[in-house]
Amino acid sequence: MQGDLSSGVETDGIKDKEKIKKVIEIVRQ
């Protein structure tokens, strides 16, 4: 369970970072 949770958090973090980058690009335009 702990391994699955940690991997899930890591993937969610990566997705969040990608979303933030996209939002920043849109705002800069």
MODELLER restraints for C-alpha pairs under 7 A, 6 or more apart:
rsr = mdl.restraints
at = mdl.atoms
